[in-house]
Amino acid sequence: MSDLERLFQKGTLIPVVIQDAESREVLMLGFTNKDAVERTIETKTAWFWSRSRQKLWNKGETSGNFLHVKEVYADCDADSLLYICVPDGPTCHTGARSCFFDRIEL
């Protein structure tokens, strides 16, 4: 069984965390399927499955803010991924560097 097949044994979509290669800041969380992971490996830019649009998308294809993937890690359960990336610009569609900026008070 290939590593990619192992990742998708539990379902067709898995979460992928995007982390900045330099700062190690978490930039975003997306979902990916086998096709998107294959394209990510092939192009070295992050591809995702858009749950709202029901299609593959390459982060940066419209904004120019690509995520250049330098390393890929699977978690211990082989059901989620971590991409270590160098971003071309802001990662969030709002223009923010990271999608995680809306702090919830404890």
C-alpha positions as CSV (number, residue, x, y, z in Angstrom):
1,M,0.0,0.0,0.0
2,S,1.4,3.4,-0.9
3,D,1.7,6.2,1.6
4,L,-1.1,8.2,-0.1
5,E,-3.5,5.2,0.0
6,R,-2.8,4.9,3.7
7,L,-3.7,8.5,4.3
8,F,-7.1,8.1,2.8
9,Q,-8.2,4.8,4.3
10,K,-10.6,6.5,6.7
11,G,-12.2,9.0,4.2
12,T,-11.7,10.9,1.0
13,L,-10.8,14.2,2.7
14,I,-8.3,14.9,5.4
15,P,-7.2,18.1,7.1
16,V,-3.9,19.8,6.2
17,V,-2.2,22.4,8.5
18,I,-0.1,25.0,6.7
19,Q,2.9,26.2,8.7
20,D,5.4,28.9,7.7
21,A,8.9,27.4,7.0
22,E,10.7,30.3,8.7
23,S,8.6,31.5,11.6
24,R,6.7,28.2,12.2
25,E,3.5,30.2,12.5
26,V,0.4,28.3,11.6
27,L,-1.0,30.0,8.6
28,M,-4.2,28.1,7.7
29,L,-6.1,24.8,7.8
30,G,-7.5,23.3,4.6
31,F,-8.8,20.0,3.4
32,T,-7.2,17.8,0.8
33,N,-7.9,14.7,-1.1
34,K,-5.6,12.2,-2.9
35,D,-5.6,14.2,-6.2
36,A,-4.7,17.4,-4.4
37,V,-1.9,15.8,-2.5
38,E,-0.5,14.3,-5.7
39,R,-0.7,17.8,-7.4
40,T,1.0,19.3,-4.4
41,I,3.9,16.8,-4.6
42,E,4.1,17.3,-8.4
43,T,4.0,21.1,-8.4
44,K,5.5,21.9,-4.9
45,T,2.7,24.4,-4.4
46,A,-0.3,23.7,-2.0
47,W,-3.4,22.2,-3.6
48,F,-6.6,21.7,-1.6
49,W,-10.2,20.4,-2.0
50,S,-12.7,23.2,-1.7
51,R,-15.6,21.9,0.3
52,S,-17.8,24.9,-0.6
53,R,-17.0,24.9,-4.4
54,Q,-16.6,21.1,-4.6
55,K,-13.4,21.3,-6.7
56,L,-9.6,21.3,-6.5
57,W,-7.9,24.6,-6.1
58,N,-4.3,25.7,-6.0
59,K,-3.7,28.3,-3.3
60,G,-2.6,31.4,-5.1
61,E,-4.2,30.7,-8.5
62,T,-6.2,33.9,-8.3
63,S,-4.4,36.0,-5.7
64,G,-0.8,35.2,-6.7
65,N,-0.1,34.3,-3.1
66,F,1.1,30.7,-3.6
67,L,2.3,28.5,-0.8
68,H,5.6,26.8,-1.9
69,V,5.7,23.5,-0.1
70,K,9.1,22.6,1.3
71,E,8.2,19.6,3.5
72,V,5.2,17.3,4.0
73,Y,4.5,15.3,7.2
74,A,1.7,12.9,8.0
75,D,0.6,12.6,11.6
76,C,1.0,9.5,13.7
77,D,-2.5,8.2,12.8
78,A,-2.0,8.9,9.0
79,D,-5.2,10.9,8.8
80,S,-3.9,14.5,8.6
81,L,-1.0,16.3,7.0
82,L,1.3,19.2,7.8
83,Y,2.8,21.3,5.0
84,I,5.8,23.4,5.7
85,C,5.6,26.3,3.3
86,V,7.1,29.5,2.1
87,P,4.2,31.9,1.3
88,D,4.4,34.4,-1.5
89,G,2.2,36.8,0.4
90,P,-0.7,36.8,2.8
91,T,-2.2,33.4,3.3
92,C,-5.7,34.4,4.3
93,H,-8.3,35.5,1.7
94,T,-8.9,38.5,4.0
95,G,-5.4,39.7,3.3
96,A,-4.1,38.7,6.8
97,R,-0.8,36.9,7.0
98,S,-2.5,33.9,8.8
99,C,-6.1,32.8,8.9
100,F,-5.8,32.5,12.7
101,F,-6.3,36.1,13.9
102,D,-9.7,36.1,15.5
103,R,-8.8,35.5,19.2
104,I,-11.5,34.0,21.4
105,E,-11.2,35.1,25.0
106,L,-11.1,32.4,27.7
